[in-house]
Amino acid sequence: MNTVLYIFTGLIVIASLLPLIRHDFWVFRVFEFPRYQKWWITSILMVATITYLWYYNDPWMTRVFAVQMFIFIYLSYQIFPFTPFAPRHLKGNKDPNKPNIRFVVSNVYQYNRKHHKLIGEVTRFDSDVMVFVETDDWWRDRLKEALDEHYPNQILCPIDNTYGMLLFTKLPIKSHELRYLIKDGIPSIRCVLEHECCDITFYAVHPEPPVPNENPRSTARDRELAKVAEEVRKLDCPVVVAGDLNDVAWSYTTENFVDSSGLHDPRRGRGMFSTFHAKYPLLRWPLDHVFCSSHFKLNRMRCLRYAGSDHLPIYVDLAVES
């Protein structure tokens, strides 16, 4: 048993410390994703090691337990901001009379054909703005057919490369740009939405993930987020940034985006709200995000039910302060 504990402890140490190397190659970035899973594995290893030490006096295993304890504390420190025990990054709204704006972000999974299930799920909350990514012409046609009546204002960019993007909203769109910030074929949206009490600048993004079969480096994703953060930092108006960032809420890239842009992450102080992978609850992490400026407070945030995609849709209801 001690050999098994040695091996698994060594693996969890490597998986936990590898992301500390600030390199854009996917091997270093991908181990940022399962931080919560690493915490649980470390906890199980600690229990197994304590059980072993109860029966055997093994000085080397005592050292192994000390390493496990160090990793446990390190991972706890990293995930603590995304638990209900941490301070809330975005304040909650206590005034039910304040005007609000509701968002749904959904990565539909381009090859998913359960459109009736997805449409039924995302329309349950009567959102004001819906963003769909991984949308091709097939998804554009199905979503337009279902949403045209109640969401007449649209920005549509269907592409069959899993980076298509569709925006449906009830709010008037005062201006909009369909942009390719880093690479052709990877669109993002910037628009100004006319809310009843103010104009809201809205960004929808879906950068490439750092995985071998798409882009082995995180450079493109990181640059796109940095460009959006730089733009947002210069704005002095209500701003919301939403989309599938292909990055977890606790990565140094996302934390740098939040710090650089000055936006707030409603997850912090409330929970993980993990959205991917929808089919495997034990292997799930938060890839889909909604960030907002200090002009908002949070009414409600939740992951919606499984609707055929590998991502769960995420719903955020914001109270408008300005």
SERO-4910 file (N, C-alpha, C, O; in steps of 0.05 Angstrom, whole numbers):
BEGIN
 pado doro    nc1    nc2    nc3   cac1   cac2   cac3    cc1    cc2    cc3    oc1    oc2    oc3
  Met    A     17    -24      0      0      0      0     17     25      0     10     45    -12
  Asn    A     40     24     14     57     48     15     67     56    -12     70     80    -17
  Thr    A     72     37    -30     81     43    -57     60     59    -72     65     78    -86
  Val    A     35     50    -69     12     63    -82     10     92    -72      6    111    -87
  Leu    A     13     96    -46     12    123    -34     35    140    -44     31    164    -50
  Tyr    A     59    129    -46     81    144    -57     75    154    -86     80    177    -92
  Ile    A     65    135   -102     61    142   -131     39    163   -133     43    183   -147
  Phe    A     17    159   -120     -5    178   -123      1    205   -111     -7    226   -121
  Thr    A     16    205    -89     24    231    -77     43    245    -97     40    270   -100
  Gly    A     61    231   -109     79    243   -129     64    255   -152     70    277   -161
  Leu    A     44    241   -162     28    250   -184     12    275   -177     10    294   -192
  Ile    A      0    276   -152    -16    299   -145      2    323   -140     -7    346   -144
  Val    A     27    319   -131     45    341   -127     52    353   -154     52    377   -157
  Ile    A     58    336   -174     64    346   -201     40    361   -213     43    383   -223
  Ala    A     16    349   -211     -8    362   -222    -15    388   -208    -26    406   -221
  Ser    A     -8    391   -183    -14    415   -168      6    437   -173     -2    461   -174
  Leu    A     31    430   -175     52    450   -178     59    458   -206     71    479   -211
  Leu    A     52    441   -225     59    446   -253     48    473   -263     61    487   -278
  Pro    A     23    480   -256     12    506   -265     27    530   -255     23    552   -265
  Leu    A     43    526   -235     59    549   -225     80    558   -245     89    581   -244
  Ile    A     86    541   -264    105    548   -285     89    564   -306     71    554   -319
  Arg    A     95    590   -308     80    608   -326     88    604   -355    101    621   -367
  His    A     80    581   -366     86    575   -393     60    571   -408     40    561   -397
  Asp    A     59    578   -434     34    577   -448     29    549   -461      8    546   -474
  Phe    A     47    530   -459     42    504   -470     20    490   -455     18    493   -431
  Trp    A      4    474   -469    -20    463   -458    -16    446   -433    -32    445   -415
  Val    A      7    432   -432     13    414   -409     13    430   -383      4    420   -363
  Phe    A     23    455   -384     24    471   -360     -3    483   -353    -10    487   -330
  Arg    A    -19    489   -373    -44    503   -369    -67    484   -362    -85    491   -346
  Val    A    -67    460   -373    -91    443   -370    -93    433   -341   -116    427   -333
  Phe    A    -72    432   -326    -74    423   -299    -85    444   -280    -89    438   -256
  Glu    A    -90    468   -290   -104    488   -274   -134    481   -272   -147    488   -252
  Phe    A   -144    466   -291   -173    461   -292   -183    445   -268   -202    454   -254
  Pro    A   -173    421   -263   -185    404   -242   -175    409   -214   -168    390   -200
  Arg    A   -175    434   -206   -164    441   -179   -182    429   -157   -171    420   -137
  Tyr    A   -207    431   -160   -226    420   -140   -223    390   -138   -223    378   -116
  Gln    A   -220    376   -161   -216    347   -162   -189    340   -148   -188    320   -134
  Lys    A   -169    356   -153   -143    351   -140   -145    354   -109   -133    339    -94
  Trp    A   -162    372   -100   -166    376    -72   -179    351    -59   -171    342    -38
  Trp    A   -198    340    -73   -212    316    -63   -193    292    -63   -193    276    -44
  Ile    A   -177    289    -84   -158    267    -86   -138    269    -63   -131    249    -51
  Thr    A   -128    293    -59   -109    297    -37   -122    291    -10   -109    279      7
  Ser    A   -147    298     -6   -160    292     19   -162    261     23   -157    251     45
  Ile    A   -169    247      2   -171    218      4   -143    206      9   -141    187     25
  Leu    A   -122    216     -4    -95    206      2    -87    211     31    -75    193     43
  Met    A    -95    233     42    -88    239     70   -102    220     89    -90    210    108
  Val    A   -127    213     84   -142    194    100   -129    167     98   -125    153    118
  Ala    A   -121    159     73   -108    133     70    -81    132     84    -74    111     95
  Thr    A    -66    154     83    -40    155     96    -43    154    126    -27    140    140
  Ile    A    -62    168    138    -67    167    166    -74    139    175    -65    129    196
  Thr    A    -91    126    159    -99     98    165    -74     80    165    -71     63    183
  Tyr    A    -57     84    145    -32     67    144    -15     72    168     -4     53    180
  Leu    A    -11     98    176      6    104    198     -5     95    225      9     91    244
  Trp    A    -31     91    226    -44     80    250    -34     52    256    -31     44    279
  Tyr    A    -28     37    234    -19     10    238     11      6    236     22    -13    247
  Tyr    A     25     24    222     53     21    217     68     46    225     60     68    219
  Asn    A     91     42    238    109     64    245    129     67    222    149     53    221
  Asp    A    122     85    204    139     89    180    147    118    177    130    135    169
  Pro    A    172    125    184    180    153    182    178    165    155    171    189    152
  Trp    A    183    149    134    181    160    107    152    167    100    146    186     86
  Met    A    134    150    109    105    156    104     96    181    119     78    195    110
  Thr    A    108    186    142    102    211    157    110    235    140     96    255    140
  Arg    A    133    233    126    142    255    109    123    258     85    117    280     76
  Val    A    114    235     75     94    236     53     69    250     62     57    266     47
  Phe    A     60    244     86     36    258     97     41    288     99     22    304     94
  Ala    A     65    296    107     71    325    109     69    338     81     59    360     79
  Val    A     78    324     60     76    334     33     46    337     25     38    357     13
  Gln    A     31    316     32      2    317     26    -11    340     40    -28    354     28
  Met    A     -4    345     65    -16    367     80     -9    394     67    -26    411     65
  Phe    A     16    396     58     24    421     44      7    425     19     -3    447     14
  Ile    A      3    405      3    -13    407    -22    -42    413    -15    -55    428    -29
  Phe    A    -52    400      6    -80    405     15    -84    434     22   -104    446     14
  Ile    A    -65    445     38    -68    473     46    -65    491     22    -80    511     20
  Tyr    A    -47    485      4    -43    501    -20    -68    502    -37    -77    523    -47
  Leu    A    -80    478    -42   -104    477    -59   -128    489    -45   -144    502    -57
  Ser    A   -129    486    -18   -151    499     -3   -150    529     -6   -170    542     -9
  Tyr    A   -126    540     -4   -122    569     -7   -131    578    -35   -142    600    -37
  Gln    A   -126    561    -56   -134    569    -83   -164    568    -88   -174    585   -102
  Ile    A   -177    548    -77   -206    545    -82   -223    560    -62   -247    563    -67
  Phe    A   -212    569    -40   -228    582    -19   -244    606    -30   -267    609    -22
  Pro    A   -233    623    -48   -249    646    -58   -274    637    -72   -292    654    -76
  Phe    A   -276    612    -81   -299    603    -96   -317    585    -79   -330    566    -89
  Thr    A   -317    591    -53   -335    577    -34   -353    598    -21   -346    621    -21
  Pro    A   -375    589    -10   -393    609      4   -381    621     29   -393    639     40
  Phe    A   -358    612     37   -346    622     62   -328    647     56   -320    661     75
  Ala    A   -322    652     31   -304    674     24   -320    700     20   -345    699     16
  Pro    A   -307    723     22   -321    748     16   -331    749    -13   -319    738    -31
  Arg    A   -354    761    -16   -366    762    -43   -353    784    -59   -351    807    -51
  His    A   -345    777    -83   -332    796   -101   -352    816   -113   -346    839   -117
  Leu    A   -376    806   -118   -398    823   -127   -420    823   -106   -429    801    -97
  Lys    A   -428    846    -97   -448    848    -76   -475    837    -85   -482    839   -109
  Gly    A   -490    826    -66   -517    817    -72   -536    840    -70   -532    859    -55
  Asn    A   -558    838    -85   -578    859    -85   -599    853    -64   -609    831    -62
  Lys    A   -606    873    -48   -626    870    -27   -652    886    -33   -671    885    -18
  Asp    A   -652    900    -56   -675    916    -63   -690    903    -87   -680    905   -109
  Pro    A   -713    890    -82   -727    876   -104   -739    895   -125   -748    886   -146
  Asn    A   -739    921   -119   -751    940   -138   -731    951   -158   -739    966   -176
  Lys    A   -706    944   -155   -686    954   -174   -690    942   -201   -697    918   -203
  Pro    A   -686    957   -223   -687    945   -250   -665    924   -253   -644    926   -240
  Asn    A   -670    904   -269   -650    883   -272   -646    876   -302   -661    885   -319
  Ile    A   -626    860   -306   -621    849   -333   -611    821   -329   -594    815   -312
  Arg    A   -622    802   -345   -617    774   -342   -603    763   -366   -610    769   -389
  Phe    A   -582    746   -361   -566    735   -382   -566    704   -381   -568    692   -359
  Val    A   -566    692   -404   -560    663   -407   -537    660   -426   -537    671   -448
  Val    A   -517    644   -418   -495    637   -435   -496    607   -439   -497    592   -419
  Ser    A   -495    598   -464   -498    569   -469   -479    561   -492   -482    570   -515
  Asn    A   -461    543   -486   -445    529   -506   -462    505   -514   -465    486   -499
  Val    A   -473    506   -539   -493    486   -547   -481    459   -555   -495    439   -556
  Tyr    A   -454    459   -559   -440    436   -571   -450    432   -600   -472    422   -604
  Gln    A   -434    441   -618   -443    443   -646   -457    418   -657   -475    420   -673
  Tyr    A   -448    394   -648   -459    369   -659   -483    359   -643   -494    338   -649
  Asn    A   -491    373   -622   -515    367   -607   -539    373   -624   -541    394   -636
  Arg    A   -558    355   -625   -582    359   -640   -607    359   -623   -630    356   -633
  Lys    A   -604    361   -597   -627    362   -579   -635    391   -575   -635    402   -552
  His    A   -642    404   -597   -647    433   -596   -673    439   -580   -674    460   -566
  His    A   -693    422   -582   -718    427   -567   -712    427   -537   -723    443   -522
  Lys    A   -695    409   -528   -688    407   -499   -673    432   -490   -679    443   -469
  Leu    A   -654    441   -506   -638    464   -499   -655    489   -499   -653    506   -481
  Ile    A   -671    493   -520   -688    517   -522   -708    518   -499   -713    539   -487
  Gly    A   -720    495   -492   -738    494   -469   -725    502   -443   -737    514   -426
  Glu    A   -700    494   -440   -685    500   -415   -677    529   -414   -682    542   -393
  Val    A   -666    540   -435   -656    568   -433   -678    589   -433   -673    611   -425
  Thr    A   -702    581   -442   -724    601   -442   -741    600   -416   -760    615   -414
  Arg    A   -733    582   -397   -749    580   -373   -749    606   -356   -767    611   -341
  Phe    A   -727    622   -359   -724    644   -341   -729    671   -355   -724    692   -343
  Asp    A   -738    671   -379   -746    696   -393   -723    716   -392   -727    739   -384
  Ser    A   -699    708   -401   -676    725   -400   -678    748   -420   -693    747   -439
  Asp    A   -662    769   -415   -661    792   -433   -641    788   -455   -644    798   -477
  Val    A   -619    774   -448   -597    770   -467   -589    741   -467   -585    729   -445
  Met    A   -587    729   -490   -578    701   -492   -554    700   -512   -556    711   -534
  Val    A   -533    686   -503   -510    682   -520   -506    652   -524   -505    637   -505
  Phe    A   -504    644   -549   -500    616   -556   -474    614   -572   -469    628   -591
  Val    A   -456    595   -563   -431    591   -578   -430    562   -587   -446    545   -579
  Glu    A   -411    557   -605   -409    532   -620   -433    529   -638   -445    507   -640
  Thr    A   -442    550   -651   -466    550   -667   -460    551   -697   -445    569   -705
  Asp    A   -470    532   -712   -468    532   -741   -494    541   -754   -512    551   -739
  Asp    A   -497    538   -780   -521    546   -793   -546    530   -783   -567    541   -781
  Trp    A   -542    505   -777   -564    488   -767   -575    500   -741   -599    502   -737
  Trp    A   -557    507   -723   -565    519   -697   -577    546   -701   -597    553   -687
  Arg    A   -566    562   -719   -578    588   -724   -607    586   -733   -624    600   -723
  Asp    A   -613    567   -751   -640    564   -761   -659    555   -739   -681    565   -737
  Arg    A   -650    536   -722   -668    526   -701   -673    547   -680   -695    550   -670
  Leu    A   -652    562   -673   -655    582   -652   -671    606   -662   -687    617   -647
  Lys    A   -667    614   -686   -683    636   -697   -713    628   -698   -730    644   -692
  Glu    A   -718    604   -706   -746    595   -708   -759    596   -681   -783    604   -678
  Ala    A   -744    590   -660   -756    589   -633   -756    616   -619   -774    621   -603
  Leu    A   -737    633   -625   -733    658   -609   -740    684   -624   -741    705   -611
  Asp    A   -745    683   -649   -749    707   -665   -771    725   -653   -768    749   -653
  Glu    A   -793    713   -644   -816    728   -635   -809    745   -611   -817    768   -609
  His    A   -795    733   -591   -790    747   -566   -763    760   -565   -758    776   -547
  Tyr    A   -745    753   -583   -718    764   -583   -712    774   -612   -697    762   -627
  Pro    A   -725    797   -619   -723    806   -646   -695    818   -653   -688    820   -677
  Asn    A   -680    826   -633   -654    839   -638   -632    818   -636   -629    805   -615
  Gln    A   -617    816   -658   -599    793   -660   -572    801   -673   -572    819   -690
  Ile    A   -551    788   -664   -525    789   -678   -517    760   -683   -512    745   -665
  Leu    A   -516    753   -708   -513    725   -716   -487    720   -731   -482    733   -751
  Cys    A   -471    702   -721   -446    694   -735   -443    664   -734   -426    654   -719
  Pro    A   -459    650   -750   -456    620   -749   -431    612   -765   -427    621   -788
  Ile    A   -415    594   -753   -392    583   -767   -391    554   -760   -397    546   -737
  Asp    A   -382    537   -778   -382    508   -773   -355    498   -763   -348    475   -767
  Asn    A   -340    515   -749   -314    507   -738   -315    505   -708   -294    504   -695
  Thr    A   -338    504   -696   -344    503   -667   -339    530   -654   -337    532   -629
  Tyr    A   -336    552   -669   -333    578   -658   -354    598   -667   -351    622   -664
  Gly    A   -376    588   -678   -398    606   -685   -410    618   -660   -409    607   -638
  Met    A   -422    642   -663   -433    657   -640   -459    671   -648   -460    684   -669
  Leu    A   -479    667   -631   -505    680   -636   -513    695   -611   -512    685   -589
  Leu    A   -523    720   -615   -533    736   -593   -562    743   -599   -569    753   -620
  Phe    A   -580    736   -580   -609    743   -582   -615    761   -557   -608    754   -535
  Thr    A   -629    783   -562   -636    800   -540   -663    814   -545   -671    819   -567
  Lys    A   -677    820   -523   -701    835   -524   -695    865   -524   -712    881   -532
  Leu    A   -671    872   -516   -664    901   -513   -655    912   -540   -643    897   -556
  Pro    A   -661    937   -546   -651    949   -570   -620    949   -571   -607    954   -550
  Ile    A   -609    944   -594   -580    945   -597   -573    971   -610   -579    976   -633
  Lys    A   -560    989   -595   -553   1016   -605   -530   1015   -625   -530   1030   -645
  Ser    A   -511    997   -620   -488    994   -639   -476    967   -633   -479    956   -612
  His    A   -462    956   -653   -449    931   -649   -425    927   -668   -424    939   -690
  Glu    A   -406    911   -659   -384    903   -676   -381    872   -674   -381    861   -652
  Leu    A   -377    860   -697   -370    832   -697   -340    831   -703   -331    839   -725
  Arg    A   -324    821   -685   -295    825   -686   -280    798   -686   -289    778   -675
  Tyr    A   -257    799   -698   -238    776   -697   -212    787   -685   -194    796   -700
  Leu    A   -210    786   -659   -189    800   -645   -162    788   -649   -142    802   -650
  Ile    A   -160    762   -651   -135    748   -653   -132    732   -679   -112    734   -693
  Lys    A   -153    716   -686   -151    698   -709   -176    700   -725   -198    703   -714
  Asp    A   -174    697   -751   -198    694   -768   -212    668   -760   -199    648   -754
  Gly    A   -238    669   -760   -254    645   -752   -259    643   -723   -273    624   -715
  Ile    A   -249    661   -706   -254    661   -678   -267    688   -671   -253    707   -664
  Pro    A   -294    690   -674   -307    716   -670   -312    723   -641   -313    706   -623
  Ser    A   -316    749   -636   -326    759   -611   -345    782   -618   -344    793   -640
  Ile    A   -362    789   -599   -382    810   -603   -377    832   -583   -373    827   -559
  Arg    A   -379    857   -592   -381    880   -574   -406    896   -583   -408    902   -607
  Cys    A   -423    902   -564   -447    917   -571   -456    935   -548   -447    931   -525
  Val    A   -472    954   -554   -484    971   -533   -514    966   -532   -528    969   -552
  Leu    A   -524    957   -509   -552    950   -505   -566    973   -491   -556    984   -472
  Glu    A   -590    979   -501   -605   1001   -490   -624    990   -468   -646    981   -474
  His    A   -615    992   -443   -632    984   -421   -650   1007   -412   -645   1030   -421
  Glu    A   -670   1002   -397   -689   1022   -389   -676   1045   -373   -686   1067   -373
  Cys    A   -654   1039   -358   -642   1060   -341   -615   1069   -350   -604   1088   -340
  Cys    A   -602   1054   -369   -576   1063   -378   -568   1045   -402   -580   1024   -407
  Asp    A   -547   1054   -416   -535   1037   -437   -515   1019   -425   -500   1027   -407
  Ile    A   -514    994   -434   -496    974   -423   -478    964   -446   -488    954   -467
  Thr    A   -452    966   -442   -433    955   -461   -430    925   -455   -423    917   -433
  Phe    A   -435    909   -476   -434    880   -472   -414    867   -491   -413    873   -515
  Tyr    A   -398    849   -480   -379    833   -495   -386    804   -494   -392    794   -472
  Ala    A   -385    790   -516   -388    761   -517   -362    749   -529   -354    758   -550
  Val    A   -350    730   -515   -325    719   -523   -325    689   -521   -340    677   -506
  His    A   -308    677   -538   -305    648   -538   -278    641   -551   -276    632   -573
  Pro    A   -256    646   -535   -229    641   -546   -223    611   -548   -237    594   -536
  Glu    A   -201    605   -562   -192    577   -564   -182    566   -538   -170    581   -522
  Pro    A   -186    540   -533   -175    528   -509   -146    518   -515   -139    512   -538
  Pro    A   -130    516   -494   -103    505   -497   -103    475   -496    -96    463   -475
  Val    A   -111    462   -518   -111    433   -519    -98    424   -545    -98    439   -565
  Pro    A    -86    400   -545    -69    392   -568    -84    391   -595    -72    397   -615
  Asn    A   -110    384   -595   -124    381   -620   -135    407   -631   -145    408   -653
  Glu    A   -132    430   -616   -141    456   -627   -118    476   -627   -111    485   -649
  Asn    A   -107    482   -604    -84    500   -603    -67    491   -579    -76    494   -556
  Pro    A    -44    481   -583    -28    470   -561    -18    491   -541     -7    485   -521
  Arg    A    -22    517   -548    -13    538   -531    -36    556   -523    -56    559   -538
  Ser    A    -34    568   -500    -56    586   -490    -52    615   -499    -67    632   -491
  Thr    A    -32    620   -516    -26    648   -524    -50    663   -535    -55    685   -528
  Ala    A    -63    650   -555    -86    664   -568   -108    670   -548   -119    692   -548
  Arg    A   -115    651   -531   -136    656   -511   -128    678   -492   -144    696   -487
  Asp    A   -103    677   -483    -94    697   -463    -93    725   -476   -100    744   -463
  Arg    A    -85    727   -501    -83    753   -514   -111    764   -519   -115    788   -515
  Glu    A   -130    747   -526   -157    757   -531   -169    768   -505   -181    790   -505
  Leu    A   -166    754   -483   -176    763   -457   -162    789   -448   -175    806   -437
  Ala    A   -136    790   -453   -121    814   -446   -130    838   -462   -132    861   -451
  Lys    A   -137    835   -488   -146    857   -504   -173    867   -494   -178    891   -492
  Val    A   -191    848   -488   -218    856   -477   -214    871   -451   -228    891   -446
  Ala    A   -197    860   -433   -193    873   -407   -182    901   -411   -190    919   -396
  Glu    A   -164    905   -429   -153    932   -434   -174    951   -443   -175    974   -434
  Glu    A   -192    942   -461   -214    960   -470   -233    966   -447   -240    990   -443
  Val    A   -240    946   -431   -260    950   -410   -249    969   -389   -264    985   -378
  Arg    A   -223    967   -383   -211    984   -362   -214   1014   -369   -214   1030   -351
  Lys    A   -216   1020   -395   -218   1048   -403   -247   1059   -403   -251   1083   -407
  Leu    A   -266   1041   -398   -294   1049   -399   -304   1058   -372   -296   1047   -351
  Asp    A   -321   1078   -372   -333   1087   -347   -363   1085   -350   -378   1105   -347
  Cys    A   -372   1061   -355   -401   1056   -359   -407   1027   -351   -388   1012   -347
  Pro    A   -432   1020   -348   -439    992   -342   -428    973   -364   -433    977   -387
  Val    A   -414    952   -355   -402    933   -374   -407    904   -364   -406    899   -340
  Val    A   -413    887   -383   -416    858   -377   -400    843   -398   -402    849   -422
  Val    A   -384    824   -390   -369    807   -407   -378    778   -402   -377    769   -379
  Ala    A   -386    764   -423   -396    737   -418   -387    718   -441   -380    727   -463
  Gly    A   -387    692   -435   -380    673   -455   -367    648   -443   -363    646   -419
  Asp    A   -360    630   -461   -344    607   -454   -315    615   -458   -305    617   -480
  Leu    A   -301    620   -435   -273    630   -437   -253    607   -441   -230    612   -445
  Asn    A   -263    582   -441   -245    559   -442   -222    562   -422   -199    555   -427
  Asp    A   -230    572   -399   -211    576   -377   -227    575   -351   -250    585   -350
  Val    A   -215    565   -330   -229    563   -304   -228    589   -289   -211    606   -295
  Ala    A   -246    592   -270   -248    617   -255   -224    624   -239   -219    647   -233
  Trp    A   -208    603   -231   -185    608   -213   -159    608   -227   -138    610   -214
  Ser    A   -158    606   -253   -132    606   -267   -119    634   -265   -133    654   -260
  Tyr    A    -93    635   -268    -80    661   -266    -88    679   -289    -87    703   -287
  Thr    A    -95    667   -312   -104    683   -335   -131    696   -329   -134    720   -334
  Thr    A   -150    681   -318   -176    693   -311   -173    713   -288   -185    734   -289
  Glu    A   -157    707   -268   -153    726   -246   -140    751   -257   -146    773   -248
  Asn    A   -121    748   -275   -109    772   -287   -129    788   -303   -128    813   -303
  Phe    A   -147    774   -317   -168    788   -332   -186    804   -313   -192    827   -319
  Val    A   -194    792   -291   -211    806   -272   -197    830   -260   -208    852   -258
  Asp    A   -172    826   -252   -156    848   -240   -151    871   -260   -154    894   -253
  Ser    A   -144    863   -285   -137    883   -305   -162    899   -314   -160    923   -320
  Ser    A   -184    885   -317   -209    898   -327   -223    914   -305   -238    933   -312
  Gly    A   -220    906   -280   -235    919   -258   -263    907   -255   -279    919   -241
  Leu    A   -269    885   -269   -295    873   -268   -297    855   -243   -278    849   -230
  His    A   -322    847   -237   -328    830   -214   -337    802   -223   -351    800   -243
  Asp    A   -328    782   -208   -336    755   -214   -357    746   -194   -350    743   -170
  Pro    A   -382    742   -202   -403    735   -183   -399    708   -170   -412    702   -150
  Arg    A   -382    691   -181   -376    665   -169   -362    668   -142   -367    653   -123
  Arg    A   -344    687   -140   -327    689   -116   -344    696    -92   -358    716    -91
  Gly    A   -342    678    -72   -357    681    -48   -384    668    -49   -400    670    -30
  Arg    A   -390    653    -71   -416    640    -74   -414    610    -81   -429    594    -70
  Gly    A   -395    603    -98   -393    575   -105   -379    571   -132   -373    591   -146
  Met    A   -375    546   -140   -361    540   -164   -378    545   -189   -369    556   -209
  Phe    A   -403    537   -188   -421    539   -211   -407    527   -236   -405    539   -257
  Ser    A   -399    502   -233   -384    489   -254   -402    481   -277   -424    471   -273
  Thr    A   -393    485   -302   -410    481   -325   -400    459   -344   -416    449   -361
  Phe    A   -375    451   -342   -363    431   -361   -347    411   -345   -330    418   -329
  His    A   -352    385   -348   -367    371   -369   -395    365   -358   -397    354   -336
  Ala    A   -416    371   -373   -443    368   -364   -451    340   -357   -467    335   -339
  Lys    A   -438    320   -370   -446    292   -366   -432    279   -342   -440    258   -333
  Tyr    A   -411    292   -332   -394    280   -312   -391    299   -288   -372    314   -287
  Pro    A   -410    297   -269   -409    317   -246   -383    316   -230   -375    337   -220
  Leu    A   -370    293   -229   -345    292   -213   -321    303   -229   -300    308   -217
  Leu    A   -325    307   -254   -303    318   -271   -314    343   -284   -315    346   -309
  Arg    A   -321    362   -268   -334    386   -278   -320    411   -266   -313    411   -243
  Trp    A   -317    432   -284   -304    456   -274   -317    480   -288   -330    477   -308
  Pro    A   -313    504   -277   -327    528   -288   -313    541   -312   -292    554   -308
  Leu    A   -323    536   -335   -312    548   -360   -329    571   -371   -319    587   -387
  Asp    A   -354    572   -364   -373    592   -375   -377    614   -354   -382    608   -331
  His    A   -374    639   -363   -372    661   -344   -390    684   -351   -397    688   -374
  Val    A   -396    700   -331   -408    727   -334   -394    745   -314   -395    741   -290
  Phe    A   -380    765   -324   -367    785   -307   -381    812   -311   -392    817   -332
  Cys    A   -380    828   -291   -394    854   -293   -380    876   -277   -364    870   -260
  Ser    A   -386    901   -285   -374    924   -271   -389    929   -245   -408    916   -239
  Ser    A   -379    949   -230   -390    955   -204   -417    969   -206   -429    977   -186
  His    A   -427    973   -231   -454    985   -234   -476    964   -229   -500    971   -231
  Phe    A   -469    940   -222   -489    918   -218   -486    905   -191   -465    907   -178
  Lys    A   -508    893   -182   -507    874   -159   -521    849   -168   -536    849   -188
  Leu    A   -516    827   -154   -526    801   -162   -553    795   -150   -556    797   -125
  Asn    A   -572    788   -166   -598    778   -157   -596    747   -154   -604    736   -133
  Arg    A   -587    735   -176   -587    705   -176   -567    695   -196   -563    707   -217
  Met    A   -555    672   -190   -537    659   -209   -541    629   -205   -543    619   -183
  Arg    A   -543    615   -228   -546    586   -226   -538    572   -252   -540    584   -274
  Cys    A   -530    547   -250   -527    531   -274   -554    518   -281   -569    509   -263
  Leu    A   -560    518   -306   -585    506   -315   -581    476   -319   -559    465   -316
  Arg    A   -603    463   -326   -603    433   -328   -590    424   -353   -587    439   -373
  Tyr    A   -581    399   -353   -569    387   -377   -588    388   -400   -612    382   -398
  Ala    A   -577    396   -423   -594    399   -447   -581    388   -472   -584    399   -494
  Gly    A   -565    367   -469   -553    354   -492   -525    362   -498   -511    347   -512
  Ser    A   -516    385   -488   -489    395   -494   -470    384   -473   -478    372   -453
  Asp    A   -444    387   -479   -424    380   -459   -420    403   -438   -405    400   -419
  His    A   -434    426   -443   -434    448   -423   -462    452   -412   -481    448   -427
  Leu    A   -464    458   -387   -489    467   -376   -492    497   -382   -473    512   -379
  Pro    A   -516    506   -390   -520    535   -392   -518    548   -365   -523    536   -344
  Ile    A   -510    574   -365   -508    588   -339   -526    613   -341   -527    627   -362
  Tyr    A   -540    619   -319   -559    640   -318   -551    660   -296   -544    652   -274
  Val    A   -551    686   -303   -543    706   -284   -563    729   -286   -569    740   -307
  Asp    A   -574    737   -263   -594    759   -261   -580    781   -245   -573    778   -222
  Leu    A   -576    804   -258   -562    827   -246   -581    850   -241   -597    857   -258
  Ala    A   -579    862   -218   -593    887   -212   -576    910   -222   -551    910   -218
  Val    A   -588    929   -235   -574    952   -247   -573    975   -227   -594    984   -218
  Glu    A   -549    983   -219   -546   1004   -199   -549   1032   -210   -560   1050   -197
  Ser    A   -539   1036   -234   -538   1063   -245   -565   1072   -256   -567   1094   -266
***
